[in-house]
Amino acid sequence: MRSGTERLRPGDPRLGAVLDLIRDAFGFMEGRIDPPSSMHRLSRADIDRQAGEGEVWISPDAAAAPLACVFLTPRPPALHIGKLAVARSARRQGHGTALIDLAAQRAKGQGLDFLELQTRIELVENHATFRAMGFDDIDRSAHPGYDRPTSITFRKPVR
């Protein structure tokens, strides 16, 4: 059963646990995606900055440790969803869906029309998950130095 969500503020000691969660949850990408995940460059200071300049939300367990997390950043006309991660032990319990629903509420509250996110070309299971949640594939882009698409942008209107 999924628990509620909580917004973390700069300086929250749980931001370090968010970094650990992201590294663990994104570990399956190692060797599958090219270029390697940006999680390798992500630091505790980056997450603290995100908590101040954007938003960092978690689905905490009873001890307030993060079972899932998401970064939200306004990029009008959309709210950008980043670093959506669910602990392996908490998958298929509704945490990811709850965070996407929260993002839609936050977008509406900020007068934004869409949710947007990016996922890597190679992660076809993520494509299927986001399409099932009502996202549409709207663009492909390449990381610097690549002459082929490496990411897909997905968008979903908020109603």
Secondary structure per residue as TSV (DSSP state, phi and psi in degrees):
chain	resnum	aa	ss	phi	psi
A	1	M	-	360.0	133.1
A	2	R	-	-78.6	148.1
A	3	S	-	-98.3	-177.6
A	4	G	-	-71.1	-176.2
A	5	T	-	-117.9	158.2
A	6	E	E	-143.7	135.4
A	7	R	E	-87.1	132.7
A	8	L	E	-97.4	141.9
A	9	R	-	-105.7	161.9
A	10	P	T	-54.1	139.7
A	11	G	T	88.1	-9.1
A	12	D	-	-61.9	128.6
A	13	P	T	-63.5	-18.1
A	14	R	T	-76.4	-8.2
A	15	L	H	-62.7	-31.3
A	16	G	H	-65.1	-37.6
A	17	A	H	-68.3	-29.2
A	18	V	H	-64.1	-43.4
A	19	L	H	-60.4	-44.2
A	20	D	H	-61.1	-42.6
A	21	L	H	-60.9	-47.4
A	22	I	H	-60.3	-47.0
A	23	R	H	-61.3	-40.9
A	24	D	H	-70.2	-46.8
A	25	A	H	-67.1	-32.9
A	26	F	T	-89.7	-1.3
A	27	G	G	-58.5	-30.2
A	28	F	G	-64.3	-17.1
A	29	M	G	-77.3	-20.5
A	30	E	T	-53.9	124.1
A	31	G	T	82.1	-7.9
A	32	R	T	-100.0	-29.6
A	33	I	S	-114.3	148.2
A	34	D	S	-138.9	119.4
A	35	P	S	-74.8	167.7
A	36	P	-	-59.4	158.5
A	37	S	-	-59.1	145.5
A	38	S	G	-68.1	-11.3
A	39	M	G	-60.7	-24.5
A	40	H	G	-66.8	-25.6
A	41	R	T	-97.0	-10.2
A	42	L	-	-70.6	133.9
A	43	S	-	-123.4	168.4
A	44	R	H	-59.4	-39.2
A	45	A	H	-63.9	-37.1
A	46	D	H	-63.1	-41.5
A	47	I	H	-69.3	-39.1
A	48	D	H	-60.5	-42.3
A	49	R	H	-64.0	-42.9
A	50	Q	H	-60.5	-39.2
A	51	A	H	-64.4	-26.4
A	52	G	H	-91.6	-40.2
A	53	E	H	-89.1	-26.2
A	54	G	S	-130.2	-135.4
A	55	E	E	-138.4	145.7
A	56	V	E	-126.9	122.0
A	57	W	E	-118.8	147.3
A	58	I	E	-130.6	157.8
A	59	S	E	-104.4	104.4
A	60	P	E	-85.8	156.4
A	61	D	-	-88.1	-172.3
A	62	A	T	-58.6	-28.8
A	63	A	T	-92.0	8.1
A	64	A	S	71.0	14.4
A	65	A	-	-76.4	147.9
A	66	P	E	-76.4	125.9
A	67	L	E	-91.4	-25.1
A	68	A	E	-154.6	156.7
A	69	C	E	-148.8	163.1
A	70	V	E	-155.3	145.2
A	71	F	E	-104.2	136.0
A	72	L	E	-123.5	130.9
A	73	T	E	-138.6	121.1
A	74	P	E	-66.3	128.3
A	75	R	E	-138.6	75.9
A	76	P	T	-45.5	136.5
A	77	P	T	-90.6	16.9
A	78	A	E	-123.1	160.7
A	79	L	E	-102.2	118.9
A	80	H	E	-82.8	131.6
A	81	I	E	-101.2	124.5
A	82	G	E	-132.0	157.4
A	83	K	E	47.9	43.0
A	84	L	E	-71.1	116.5
A	85	A	E	-139.6	140.8
A	86	V	E	-128.1	132.0
A	87	A	-	-57.2	143.3
A	88	R	G	-54.3	-38.8
A	89	S	G	-72.3	-12.8
A	90	A	G	-114.0	9.4
A	91	R	T	-71.3	152.3
A	92	R	T	64.8	28.7
A	93	Q	S	-118.0	5.6
A	94	G	S	94.8	2.3
A	95	H	H	-66.0	-45.3
A	96	G	H	-62.9	-44.6
A	97	T	H	-62.1	-41.0
A	98	A	H	-61.9	-39.0
A	99	L	H	-71.6	-33.8
A	100	I	H	-67.1	-42.0
A	101	D	H	-61.5	-41.8
A	102	L	H	-61.1	-43.5
A	103	A	H	-58.7	-40.8
A	104	A	H	-63.2	-41.5
A	105	Q	H	-64.0	-42.3
A	106	R	H	-64.8	-41.1
A	107	A	H	-61.4	-48.0
A	108	K	H	-57.8	-45.1
A	109	G	H	-63.1	-24.0
A	110	Q	T	-98.7	5.8
A	111	G	T	72.0	23.4
A	112	L	-	-94.6	149.2
A	113	D	-	-94.4	-18.1
A	114	F	E	-140.9	159.6
A	115	L	E	-105.0	140.5
A	116	E	E	-134.5	148.3
A	117	L	E	-153.3	164.0
A	118	Q	E	-124.5	146.5
A	119	T	E	-140.5	158.4
A	120	R	E	-75.0	149.6
A	121	I	T	-52.7	-42.1
A	122	E	T	-72.1	-18.0
A	123	L	-	-91.0	66.5
A	124	V	H	-60.7	-29.5
A	125	E	H	-67.0	-33.3
A	126	N	H	-67.8	-39.6
A	127	H	H	-56.8	-48.0
A	128	A	H	-62.6	-41.4
A	129	T	H	-62.4	-47.1
A	130	F	H	-69.0	-37.0
A	131	R	H	-62.3	-40.6
A	132	A	H	-63.8	-25.1
A	133	M	T	-87.1	1.8
A	134	G	T	97.8	9.8
A	135	F	-	-84.3	146.1
A	136	D	E	-113.8	144.5
A	137	D	E	-74.1	117.0
A	138	I	E	-116.2	-15.2
A	139	D	E	-163.4	158.3
A	140	R	E	-126.9	144.0
A	141	S	E	-141.8	162.2
A	142	A	-	-116.9	139.5
A	143	H	-	-67.1	155.4
A	144	P	T	-53.8	133.3
A	145	G	T	90.6	-2.3
A	146	Y	-	-109.4	139.2
A	147	D	S	-103.8	16.0
A	148	R	S	-135.4	155.6
A	149	P	-	-61.3	138.3
A	150	T	-	-119.5	-15.3
A	151	S	E	-138.4	153.4
A	152	I	E	-118.2	134.5
A	153	T	E	-95.6	131.3
A	154	F	E	-114.8	145.3
A	155	R	E	-135.6	145.0
A	156	K	E	-138.3	128.8
A	157	P	E	-70.2	146.2
A	158	V	-	-102.3	133.2
A	159	R	-	-114.8	360.0
